[in-house]
Amino acid sequence: AVGITDFRAGLKPEDKLAYVTQAAAAAAGSSKQGGSSGQGLLMAGDGINDAPALAAAQVGVAIASTPKDMVAAAADIIVLNGQGITNLPWLFQLADRTHTILQQNLALALASVAIATLPTVAGVFPLWLAVTLHEGSTLLVALNSLRLLLEAGGGGSSSSTKKGRSGHRHDHGQHKH
């Protein structure tokens, strides 16, 4: 259901790191040569021996019992709900929804700045109205972002995103584990 095309298991920590480094370099090389920018490398791990490879991957997913586990320090996403790797489909859906809402927020913010600033500079709108429009658009962006929490539902509601990477796009048929 996730579309993982390649995976490795039973590797030593140094072998995991070497594989992730090699796969990341290959993915970077193909995107520079006009390949699909939707390719990505996801590494999932549950122990401290996975930490170097998690840190080297484009997206590192730690399967941890607490956020204080050492493996969690090296990951971008921490899965805490006990469902482990079965959260991947939900995480991919969340990434897609986040990307869509981010694009909506950027469009809304840029439009509001243009609509409020240009007439104000031309003397058509008073400054207080431009400030009110700007602050109103900021509130709309925040409310639009809250849709991610309202639509979260089911599977990974106990997952925690630790740090984001801008421009993350993925193709479900291209992920490697």
trRosetta pair geometry for C-beta under 8 A, 3 or more apart (Angstrom, degrees):
i j d omega theta_ij theta_ji phi_ij phi_ji
1 89 5.6 -22 122 -79 112 136
2 88 4.9 14 -115 111 141 126
2 89 5.4 -120 -89 -69 82 80
2 92 6.9 150 -143 -12 83 146
2 172 6.5 -146 171 -165 48 102
2 175 7.1 -64 149 59 103 139
3 172 3.7 90 44 143 148 89
3 173 4.6 -82 178 -84 126 47
3 174 7.8 8 133 9 114 39
3 175 6.6 96 96 29 87 102
4 7 5.9 35 149 -51 129 109
4 88 7.8 -2 -49 148 117 161
4 175 5.4 -61 -107 90 68 100
4 176 7.1 109 -159 -119 84 25
4 177 5.4 -10 -151 -4 136 113
5 173 6.3 55 -49 177 120 61
5 174 6.8 -19 8 -120 130 23
5 175 7.2 138 13 65 82 52
5 176 6.7 -50 62 -88 83 71
6 176 4.6 -13 69 -128 102 95
6 177 7.3 178 96 36 57 60
7 176 7.1 175 -81 -171 49 62
7 177 4.2 -3 -113 72 94 98
8 11 5.5 26 142 -30 117 129
8 16 7.4 177 97 -109 129 70
8 19 5.9 -37 11 170 165 170
8 177 7.4 -159 26 108 63 63
11 15 4.0 -134 -172 95 104 118
11 16 4.7 139 104 -60 127 77
11 19 6.8 -62 -141 -2 168 139
12 15 4.6 90 53 8 77 107
12 16 7.1 -139 92 -9 38 86
12 49 7.8 -94 -173 -180 48 127
13 16 5.6 -53 -149 32 32 113
13 17 6.5 28 156 -15 65 105
13 49 4.2 -117 -76 -171 111 87
13 50 7.3 -126 -117 -69 85 29
13 52 6.3 84 176 33 101 119
13 53 7.3 -148 -159 -19 63 107
14 17 5.7 -51 -147 38 34 111
14 18 6.3 36 153 -20 65 106
15 18 5.7 -52 -144 37 32 112
15 19 6.2 32 156 -19 65 106
16 19 5.9 -58 -149 37 27 109
16 20 6.2 22 157 -14 65 110
16 43 7.6 103 177 -152 105 130
16 45 7.7 68 -173 -88 153 135
16 49 7.6 109 20 142 145 85
16 50 6.5 -87 145 -123 164 61
16 52 7.3 124 91 76 103 94
16 53 3.9 -71 138 -54 105 149
17 20 5.9 -57 -143 40 29 108
17 21 6.1 29 158 -19 65 110
17 52 4.5 -21 -88 117 124 118
17 53 4.8 -125 -80 -73 55 78
17 56 6.0 103 -145 6 75 151
18 21 5.9 -56 -144 38 27 111
18 22 6.2 25 157 -17 63 110
19 22 5.8 -59 -147 39 28 109
19 23 6.1 22 158 -15 66 111
19 53 7.4 11 62 -127 89 125
20 23 5.8 -56 -141 41 28 108
20 24 6.1 30 158 -21 64 109
20 41 6.7 132 -152 157 77 135
20 43 5.5 -3 -110 -74 131 140
20 53 4.4 140 -8 -152 148 87
20 56 4.7 115 115 93 123 117
20 57 5.1 -76 -160 -71 126 81
21 24 5.9 -56 -145 36 26 111
21 25 6.4 26 156 -18 62 107
21 56 5.5 -52 -73 175 75 145
22 25 5.9 -57 -149 36 29 110
22 26 6.4 28 153 -18 64 107
23 26 5.6 -53 -146 37 33 112
23 27 6.3 33 154 -19 66 105
23 41 5.3 134 121 -116 112 136
23 176 5.7 -121 -171 83 148 155
24 27 5.7 -53 -146 37 31 111
24 28 6.3 31 154 -18 64 106
24 41 5.2 -104 -85 29 74 159
24 56 6.4 -135 -11 153 153 89
24 57 6.7 -158 -71 -124 121 41
24 58 6.4 164 -120 -41 102 85
25 28 5.7 -54 -146 38 31 111
25 29 6.2 33 154 -21 64 107
26 29 5.7 -54 -147 36 30 113
26 30 6.5 27 156 -17 64 105
27 30 6.0 -55 -147 36 30 107
27 31 6.5 26 156 -16 64 106
27 39 5.2 -154 -146 122 103 119
27 40 6.9 91 -170 -120 152 19
27 41 5.6 -146 -9 -35 157 108
27 58 7.3 -73 94 -38 153 134
28 31 6.0 -58 -148 37 31 107
28 32 6.5 30 154 -19 65 107
29 32 5.8 -57 -148 35 31 110
29 33 6.4 17 157 -9 65 111
30 33 5.8 -62 -145 44 33 105
30 35 3.5 1 156 7 87 162
30 36 7.6 -4 133 38 113 63
30 39 6.6 14 86 42 128 157
31 35 5.2 -80 -80 65 36 96
31 36 7.3 -62 -100 84 78 35
31 37 5.4 82 -139 -103 113 62
31 39 6.7 -145 -63 50 102 109
32 35 7.9 15 37 22 39 94
35 39 6.7 -13 132 4 118 135
36 39 5.3 106 88 -25 97 93
36 171 6.3 -2 144 -17 142 147
36 174 7.0 -147 89 -71 134 159
37 169 5.8 52 121 63 91 134
38 169 5.0 -80 -110 129 62 106
38 170 5.8 85 -175 -174 74 15
38 171 3.6 76 133 -35 121 102
38 174 6.3 126 114 26 85 147
39 170 7.7 32 -156 -136 10 58
39 171 6.2 -28 -76 31 47 111
39 174 4.3 -110 -118 162 72 147
40 58 4.9 -125 -164 85 88 151
40 59 6.4 31 161 3 125 112
40 168 7.2 48 -104 -159 148 82
40 169 7.4 -180 -46 86 121 50
40 170 4.6 -57 15 -107 134 94
40 171 7.7 152 9 27 88 66
40 174 6.6 99 28 105 60 108
40 175 6.2 -12 76 -101 87 73
41 57 5.1 -134 118 -153 99 84
41 58 4.5 116 53 9 79 105
41 59 7.2 169 90 29 51 73
41 175 7.5 135 -121 -149 24 59
41 176 5.5 -24 -128 52 73 103
42 57 6.3 75 -147 168 19 135
42 58 7.0 -60 -70 66 49 91
42 59 4.6 -22 -109 74 78 105
42 60 7.8 167 -158 -87 57 23
42 61 6.3 21 -178 -7 102 113
42 88 7.8 116 132 -134 155 113
42 175 5.0 -6 19 -158 116 110
42 176 6.9 159 42 64 66 48
42 177 6.2 -25 90 -89 88 72
43 50 7.3 175 151 -177 111 104
43 53 5.1 -153 -172 138 156 96
43 54 5.3 -149 98 -100 119 50
43 56 7.5 48 -3 69 155 77
43 57 3.6 -158 4 -50 112 155
43 59 7.4 169 25 88 64 54
43 60 5.3 -18 67 -114 97 70
43 61 7.1 -179 90 27 46 72
43 177 6.9 130 -119 -146 38 54
44 60 7.9 150 -89 -167 35 50
44 61 4.3 -22 -105 73 81 108
44 62 7.8 179 -154 -79 59 18
44 63 6.5 50 177 -26 98 104
44 85 5.7 101 142 -105 160 95
44 88 7.4 -71 -64 -78 148 114
44 177 5.8 -18 21 -144 100 109
45 49 7.7 -136 -174 83 132 65
45 50 2.5 174 174 175 154 160
45 51 7.5 -134 96 -49 146 37
45 53 6.6 114 -42 75 146 110
45 54 5.4 -109 32 -60 124 112
45 60 7.5 -31 23 -165 102 93
45 61 7.6 138 20 81 56 61
45 62 6.4 -28 73 -114 74 60
45 63 7.0 -149 105 21 26 87
45 71 6.1 -139 108 -158 99 129
45 75 7.7 -156 53 -81 91 116
46 50 6.7 81 31 7 33 149
46 62 7.1 121 -103 -169 40 61
46 63 4.0 -36 -92 70 96 103
46 64 7.0 176 -143 -72 66 48
46 71 6.5 96 -177 114 21 176
46 84 7.3 -20 -81 -129 130 108
47 50 5.4 108 61 0 64 100
47 71 5.8 162 133 -68 7 135
48 51 5.5 -15 -166 -19 50 119
48 69 8.0 -137 -65 169 80 87
48 70 4.6 18 -102 87 103 128
48 71 5.6 -120 -79 -61 43 82
50 53 5.6 -70 -166 52 60 107
50 54 5.4 65 139 -31 89 108
50 62 7.6 154 96 -113 126 78
50 71 5.8 34 64 -133 103 116
50 74 7.7 178 109 78 72 137
51 54 5.6 -56 -140 35 29 114
51 55 6.4 27 163 -18 64 106
51 70 6.5 -53 -71 136 139 92
51 71 5.6 -133 -73 -120 86 58
51 73 7.1 11 -135 70 121 89
51 74 3.8 136 -156 -4 80 157
52 55 5.9 -58 -151 36 30 110
52 56 6.4 22 155 -15 65 112
52 74 7.2 -71 -57 -152 21 154
53 56 5.7 -59 -144 40 33 109
53 57 6.3 42 156 -33 67 103
53 60 7.7 145 114 -116 60 111
54 57 6.0 -50 -148 21 29 113
54 60 3.3 91 -175 -154 79 131
54 61 7.5 -135 -134 39 106 31
54 62 6.3 38 -140 -69 156 87
54 71 6.9 103 -4 -170 160 82
54 74 4.4 102 83 118 117 108
54 75 4.8 -53 172 -85 135 73
54 76 7.9 -160 171 -2 92 72
55 60 6.3 -2 -60 -49 27 158
55 74 4.3 -77 -53 -165 95 100
55 75 7.9 -90 -67 -68 57 34
57 60 4.8 131 58 -71 113 77
58 165 7.2 -149 177 83 75 172
58 168 7.7 141 157 -123 108 96
59 76 5.3 -91 -150 50 62 143
59 77 6.8 16 -180 1 98 113
59 165 7.1 -125 -84 18 80 136
59 168 7.1 76 -69 -138 119 132
60 74 6.2 -81 141 127 161 79
60 75 4.1 -136 117 -130 104 63
60 76 4.9 122 48 4 74 84
60 77 7.1 177 92 30 52 71
61 75 6.1 68 -139 -158 9 125
61 76 7.3 -41 -70 58 50 83
61 77 4.8 -18 -112 72 73 107
61 78 7.9 165 -161 -89 54 21
61 79 6.3 31 178 -17 99 111
61 88 7.5 57 169 -93 180 84
61 91 7.1 -5 -108 -138 136 175
62 69 7.1 178 162 87 131 120
62 71 4.6 156 -143 129 119 98
62 72 4.8 -175 101 -94 159 52
62 74 7.1 121 -69 66 125 76
62 75 3.5 -132 -22 -22 105 158
62 77 7.1 -179 24 91 69 52
62 78 4.9 -18 66 -113 106 69
62 79 6.9 -172 89 23 51 73
63 71 7.8 -19 54 113 50 145
63 79 5.2 -22 -109 65 61 112
63 84 4.6 30 -139 -130 137 78
63 85 6.7 -46 -73 -48 139 68
64 67 6.7 107 102 -92 140 30
64 69 4.0 -161 -148 37 119 141
64 71 5.7 -174 -83 73 108 107
64 72 4.7 -16 -42 -61 167 105
64 75 8.0 -156 -25 21 122 147
64 78 5.5 -34 30 -160 123 100
64 79 7.0 136 25 65 67 56
64 80 6.2 -27 78 -94 82 72
65 69 6.3 108 42 -54 71 130
65 80 7.3 75 -171 -144 17 73
65 82 8.0 46 -117 -85 68 76
66 69 5.6 135 65 -30 71 86
66 72 7.7 -93 103 -20 53 150
66 80 7.2 54 -114 -132 22 112
67 72 5.3 171 -159 172 49 164
67 78 5.7 82 -113 135 79 165
67 80 6.6 -35 -55 -82 78 134
67 160 6.5 -18 -94 56 119 159
68 72 7.0 62 46 45 6 140
69 72 4.8 103 67 -9 82 105
70 73 5.9 -42 -166 15 46 115
70 74 7.8 28 149 -7 66 101
71 74 6.3 -66 -165 38 43 103
71 75 6.5 36 148 -25 73 116
72 75 5.8 -65 -144 33 37 112
72 78 4.7 29 -134 -107 102 128
72 162 7.4 152 177 -70 84 145
75 78 5.8 125 86 -73 131 70
75 162 6.5 111 99 18 75 142
76 161 7.3 -12 149 -157 75 72
76 162 5.8 -159 -173 56 31 100
76 163 5.6 -93 -139 62 72 79
76 164 7.7 95 -170 -98 109 22
76 165 6.8 -36 -136 -22 145 107
77 91 6.5 76 172 -138 166 134
77 159 6.4 1 -179 178 104 112
77 160 7.2 158 -162 85 59 50
77 161 5.5 -30 -110 -112 82 61
77 162 6.5 -158 -88 10 25 88
78 159 7.1 162 87 -164 50 64
78 160 4.6 -11 63 64 98 101
78 161 8.0 -172 25 -86 70 16
78 162 5.9 76 -12 -43 100 111
79 83 7.1 -96 171 65 121 77
79 84 6.4 118 112 -122 139 25
79 87 5.1 173 -128 41 134 154
79 91 7.9 -72 -80 -63 113 130
79 156 6.9 -73 -126 -141 96 106
79 158 7.7 77 -167 98 57 84
79 159 5.0 -28 -110 -113 65 91
79 160 7.9 -170 -81 26 24 68
80 158 5.1 -108 78 144 89 103
80 159 6.8 158 22 -107 75 34
80 160 6.1 33 -5 -3 119 107
81 87 7.1 119 48 -75 117 134
81 156 6.6 -169 13 -142 142 49
81 157 7.1 92 -83 62 147 62
81 158 3.4 129 -73 60 102 126
81 159 6.6 -58 -8 -52 112 62
82 158 8.0 19 12 77 75 148
83 86 4.8 -89 163 64 97 109
83 87 5.4 111 95 -49 112 94
83 155 7.0 -135 100 -167 166 76
83 156 7.4 -124 62 -96 133 66
84 87 6.9 -176 98 2 23 98
85 88 5.9 -2 180 -24 64 111
86 89 7.8 -29 175 18 54 96
86 155 7.5 -133 127 -154 88 112
87 90 5.2 -62 -165 48 65 114
87 91 5.6 69 138 -29 87 104
87 155 5.8 151 -124 156 69 107
87 156 4.3 93 -151 -91 111 111
87 159 5.8 143 -179 -69 148 129
88 91 5.5 -56 -142 37 33 113
88 92 6.3 33 160 -20 67 103
89 92 5.8 -54 -149 35 32 111
89 93 6.5 31 153 -17 65 105
89 155 7.2 -92 78 -159 90 176
90 93 5.7 -54 -149 37 33 112
90 94 6.3 36 152 -21 66 106
90 154 6.9 -142 -108 102 130 98
90 155 3.6 -153 -64 89 147 136
90 156 4.0 167 110 -7 139 112
90 159 7.4 165 106 -6 120 143
91 94 5.6 -52 -147 36 32 114
91 95 6.5 36 152 -22 64 102
91 156 6.0 84 -59 -44 72 172
91 159 6.6 -147 -86 -174 97 172
92 95 5.6 -50 -149 33 33 113
92 96 6.6 34 152 -18 63 103
92 170 6.7 -105 -136 86 94 137
92 172 6.1 67 -170 -97 153 100
93 96 5.7 -53 -151 35 34 112
93 97 6.4 29 153 -15 67 106
94 97 5.8 -54 -144 40 32 108
94 98 6.0 35 155 -22 66 108
94 148 7.3 75 -153 -159 86 102
94 152 7.3 28 -105 -126 110 76
94 156 7.0 -82 -29 67 139 133
94 159 7.9 -152 2 75 167 140
95 98 5.7 -53 -143 36 28 113
95 99 6.4 31 156 -21 63 105
95 168 6.3 -86 -160 116 116 122
95 170 6.4 28 117 22 148 122
96 99 5.8 -56 -150 34 29 111
96 100 6.5 28 153 -17 64 106
97 100 5.7 -55 -149 37 33 112
97 101 6.2 26 157 -14 68 108
97 147 8.0 -134 173 115 116 100
97 148 6.2 144 123 -113 117 82
97 151 6.5 -155 -158 96 156 137
98 101 6.0 -59 -145 41 29 106
98 102 6.1 34 155 -24 65 108
98 148 6.2 47 -90 -111 75 134
99 102 5.6 -53 -146 34 28 115
99 103 6.6 29 155 -18 62 103
99 168 7.1 -124 -79 80 112 78
99 169 6.9 89 -120 -97 154 70
100 103 5.9 -56 -155 34 30 110
100 104 6.5 29 149 -17 64 106
101 104 5.4 -51 -148 37 37 115
101 105 6.2 39 153 -21 67 105
101 144 6.1 168 -159 146 99 95
101 145 6.1 123 154 -107 131 53
101 147 6.3 -174 -107 65 136 115
101 148 6.1 -108 16 -55 166 102
102 105 5.7 -54 -146 36 30 112
102 106 6.4 31 155 -18 64 105
103 106 5.8 -53 -147 36 31 110
103 107 6.4 30 155 -17 64 107
104 107 5.8 -58 -150 38 30 110
104 108 6.2 28 154 -18 66 110
104 144 6.0 -139 111 173 123 144
105 108 5.7 -55 -144 39 30 111
105 109 6.1 28 158 -18 66 108
105 141 4.6 84 -145 -144 98 96
105 144 5.8 178 -80 88 88 133
105 145 6.5 32 -78 -62 139 94
106 109 5.9 -56 -143 38 28 109
106 110 6.2 23 161 -13 65 109
107 110 6.1 -58 -143 41 26 106
107 111 6.1 25 159 -18 63 112
108 111 5.9 -58 -143 39 25 110
108 112 6.2 22 160 -18 63 109
108 137 6.0 177 152 -164 93 100
108 140 6.0 -129 171 108 144 120
108 141 5.8 178 91 -80 129 86
108 144 7.0 152 6 -7 161 160
109 112 6.0 -57 -146 37 27 108
109 113 6.5 27 156 -19 63 106
109 137 6.1 136 -109 145 50 121
109 138 7.7 59 -111 -87 95 58
109 141 5.8 31 -64 -78 99 140
110 113 5.8 -54 -148 35 31 111
110 114 6.4 28 156 -15 65 107
111 114 5.8 -59 -149 40 30 109
111 115 6.0 25 157 -16 68 111
111 137 7.9 -172 78 -132 80 141
112 115 5.7 -55 -137 42 31 108
112 116 5.8 17 165 -8 67 114
112 133 6.0 -175 -168 150 96 93
112 134 6.2 135 142 -110 114 49
112 136 7.6 -160 -145 80 138 83
112 137 3.3 3 -106 -80 174 163
112 140 8.0 156 -59 47 147 130
113 116 6.3 -64 -138 46 23 99
113 117 5.4 10 170 -12 65 122
113 134 6.9 55 -94 -111 62 97
113 137 7.8 -126 -40 76 60 161
114 117 6.3 -56 -122 41 20 101
114 118 5.9 13 -177 -13 60 116
115 118 7.3 -48 -126 33 12 101
115 119 7.4 -3 173 4 47 112
115 133 6.7 -125 101 166 102 144
116 119 7.2 -79 -161 44 21 97
116 120 6.2 15 157 -18 62 123
116 125 6.9 -104 -156 89 56 165
116 129 7.6 -163 -142 122 91 74
116 130 4.2 121 174 -147 97 73
116 131 8.0 149 179 -36 136 20
116 133 4.0 -178 -92 87 122 132
116 134 5.3 -147 88 -53 170 83
116 137 7.7 -126 -21 -7 134 133
117 120 5.7 -69 -149 40 28 111
117 121 6.1 25 161 -19 70 107
117 130 6.5 92 -83 -153 41 126
118 121 5.9 -54 -144 35 29 108
118 122 6.3 20 158 -11 63 111
119 122 5.6 -61 -144 45 34 109
119 124 3.9 -74 -169 66 92 117
119 125 4.3 75 114 -8 109 106
119 130 7.6 -172 76 -84 88 103
120 123 7.7 51 179 -67 29 19
120 124 7.3 -83 -66 55 26 71
120 125 4.6 -53 -77 72 69 104
120 126 7.5 -11 -124 112 87 11
120 127 6.2 89 -155 -98 121 51
120 129 7.5 -172 -88 75 103 90
120 130 4.0 6 -70 -65 145 144
125 129 4.6 -121 -175 81 103 125
125 130 5.3 118 116 -54 129 89
125 133 7.9 -27 -173 -4 156 138
126 129 5.1 95 61 4 76 103
126 130 7.5 -143 99 -4 41 87
127 130 5.6 -55 -151 35 38 112
127 131 6.3 36 154 -18 70 105
128 131 5.7 -54 -148 37 32 111
128 132 6.3 35 153 -20 65 107
129 132 5.5 -52 -145 37 33 113
129 133 6.3 34 154 -19 65 104
130 133 5.8 -53 -148 37 30 111
130 134 6.3 31 153 -19 64 107
131 134 5.7 -55 -148 37 30 113
131 135 6.2 26 156 -14 66 107
132 135 6.0 -56 -143 40 28 106
132 136 6.1 32 155 -21 63 109
133 136 5.6 -55 -145 37 28 114
133 137 6.4 28 156 -19 64 104
134 137 5.9 -56 -151 34 30 108
134 138 6.6 33 150 -21 63 104
135 138 5.4 -49 -150 32 37 116
135 139 6.6 39 150 -19 65 101
136 139 5.7 -52 -153 34 34 112
136 140 6.5 35 149 -19 65 104
137 140 5.4 -50 -148 36 38 115
137 141 6.4 43 151 -23 66 100
138 141 5.7 -49 -150 32 32 113
138 142 6.6 32 151 -17 63 104
139 142 5.7 -54 -150 37 33 112
139 143 6.3 30 153 -16 66 107
140 143 5.7 -55 -143 41 32 109
140 144 6.1 36 155 -22 66 106
141 144 5.7 -52 -145 36 29 113
141 145 6.5 31 153 -21 62 106
142 145 5.7 -55 -152 34 30 113
142 146 6.8 38 149 -27 62 101
143 146 5.6 -45 -154 23 37 117
143 147 7.9 58 146 -32 56 85
144 147 6.0 -30 -176 -2 43 116
145 148 6.2 -28 177 6 56 111
146 149 5.5 -46 -167 33 61 111
146 150 6.4 55 139 -17 79 104
147 150 5.4 -58 -142 43 40 110
147 151 5.6 23 163 -7 75 114
148 151 6.4 -63 -135 47 22 98
148 152 6.6 51 154 -63 57 90
149 152 5.6 -24 -153 -20 31 120
152 156 7.8 -103 -177 77 97 75
152 157 5.6 104 136 -107 120 83
153 157 7.2 -119 118 -67 18 110
154 157 6.7 170 95 -31 20 104
156 159 3.9 -2 171 -10 107 124
161 164 6.7 35 159 -70 123 80
164 168 7.4 -119 -173 -7 81 129
165 168 5.0 93 83 -58 95 110
170 174 7.0 -156 -170 65 73 104
170 175 6.5 28 -171 -68 123 100
171 174 4.3 57 75 9 102 116
171 175 7.8 -166 80 -32 56 72
172 175 6.6 -31 -153 -4 38 111
